[in-house]
Amino acid sequence: MTDKAGSPVGFLPYGRQTIEDDDIAAVVAALRSDYLTTGPAVDGFEAALCAETGALHAVACANGTAALHMAALALDLGPGDWIVVPTVTFLATANAARYVGAEVVFADVDPDSGLMRAADLEAALGRIPAGGTAKAVFNVHLGGHVGDVEGIHALARRHGLTVVDDASHALGTRYRDPANGWNRVGEGAHADMTTFSFHPVKTVTMGEGGAVTTNDAGLAKRLRLARSHGMTRDPLDFQQADLALAADGSPNPWYYEMAAPGFNYRATDIQCALGSSQLVKLRRFVDRRQALTDAYDRKLANLLPMVRPVSRRETQEAGLHLYPVLIDFAALGFDRAALMHRLRARGIGTQVHYIPVHLQPYYRQRYGAPDLPGALGYYQRCLSLPLYAGMEEADVERVTTALAESLSAG
Ligand SMILES: *Cc1c(COP(=O)(O)O)cnc(C)c1O
């Protein structure tokens, strides 16, 4: 027997969307409207995302990968430029640099949090070959947690680097810094651009969707060009007066211009209608994820030190995407695959976030395999347990009981 999502009844995946009747109604209304692609729902979603994050500009797009690619395009990154990326992330963070011909230098991470530290950024910069220029750092808020974003931002500025945050996991996260008080992820206190994903496992979803936020009007304009073919209809941008202007000097009504090719990375009105409906629920979803996390922390306390939650920055209220634990498999006597199989047999889905990207064949062939011991230490121990807004505390109890049984089954 399967439920509506196609999972065995009672099966708890590591993450899944929460779609409610008003979300469905919002999509139906978009389908009945005059616009399917770029219409008022796109503007509405972008305005809602600005309101939520506090950013001045939000540019919605097709998915989180497109958001990262658009950020690389907006910065005009290309061959000879090097981008620092923490190796514990999803493939797309690093691939964005390669899409534009820039090179990736992988940074190590804290073995207990999976987050890049300022010292890791500094060490990565030191590994850029002579002749290469460090241009940007694409930082990652793994699981929804921010690390030392202030230290990373200050170091990046000293080296003339632009900071892009891949906040695919961190919509809704707030953190307190001694200088400014509370900051929201996406607000741009310590980043020039912030990218988001609205894939169904993320905290809110558009089916597929993404966005970039920034406070820089110039970057926002370049992001919009990258999103839609490099086309502009703004007369102030026109370079070719002979083609652009009518006899009376006014712009020709059909005219558009392209200075450099962009992509079709637009989000549709259908996606944005769903996104806006979901954004209204963000606080509720974040609170729910926090309550479930607290329940996990309490119930897992008696599995210490064999199983422990990842270490977290205290001065934050995180919009949590994942509930990763660190498990001492070396002491356990059986491996992670065996544990995942045992949990699956008990109806519990788990996942590993992530295989360090520098270990992928493509990147090994290109850059060799740098020694990144923090990342390996994290990777060898991490396992993400189910966490999503539709879970109940009883589900947490089920997971922790199954985990305790699976660990002691020998
Ligand atoms: C999900 C994710 C992406 C990619 O987002 P898509 O919307 O799936 O393209 C990029 N980076 C991280 C860290 C992610 O988790």
Ligand as a Chemical Component Dictionary entry (heavy atoms), coordinates in Angstrom:
data_LIG
# 
_chem_comp.id                   LIG 
_chem_comp.type                 NON-POLYMER 
_chem_comp.pdbx_formal_charge   0 
_chem_comp.three_letter_code    LIG 
# 
loop_
_chem_comp_atom.comp_id 
_chem_comp_atom.atom_id 
_chem_comp_atom.alt_atom_id 
_chem_comp_atom.type_symbol 
_chem_comp_atom.charge 
_chem_comp_atom.model_Cartn_x 
_chem_comp_atom.model_Cartn_y 
_chem_comp_atom.model_Cartn_z 
_chem_comp_atom.pdbx_ordinal 
LIG C1 C1 C 0 18.673 22.198 -3.581 1  
LIG C2 C2 C 0 20.020 22.834 -3.638 2  
LIG C3 C3 C 0 20.516 23.468 -4.790 3  
LIG C4 C4 C 0 19.835 23.391 -6.118 4  
LIG O1 O1 O 0 18.552 23.799 -6.138 5  
LIG P1 P1 P 0 17.548 23.265 -7.282 6  
LIG O2 O2 O 0 16.346 24.107 -7.058 7  
LIG O3 O3 O 0 17.316 21.814 -7.023 8  
LIG O4 O4 O 0 18.201 23.515 -8.600 9  
LIG C5 C5 C 0 21.721 24.138 -4.709 10 
LIG N1 N1 N 0 22.438 24.153 -3.572 11 
LIG C6 C6 C 0 22.015 23.532 -2.461 12 
LIG C7 C7 C 0 22.841 23.612 -1.224 13 
LIG C8 C8 C 0 20.806 22.835 -2.467 14 
LIG O5 O5 O 0 20.406 22.179 -1.361 15 
# 
loop_
_chem_comp_bond.comp_id 
_chem_comp_bond.atom_id_1 
_chem_comp_bond.atom_id_2 
_chem_comp_bond.value_order 
_chem_comp_bond.pdbx_ordinal 
LIG C1 C2 SING 1  
LIG C2 C3 SING 2  
LIG C2 C8 DOUB 3  
LIG C3 C4 SING 4  
LIG C3 C5 DOUB 5  
LIG C4 O1 SING 6  
LIG O1 P1 SING 7  
LIG P1 O2 DOUB 8  
LIG P1 O3 SING 9  
LIG P1 O4 SING 10 
LIG C5 N1 SING 11 
LIG N1 C6 DOUB 12 
LIG C6 C7 SING 13 
LIG C6 C8 SING 14 
LIG C8 O5 SING 15 
# 
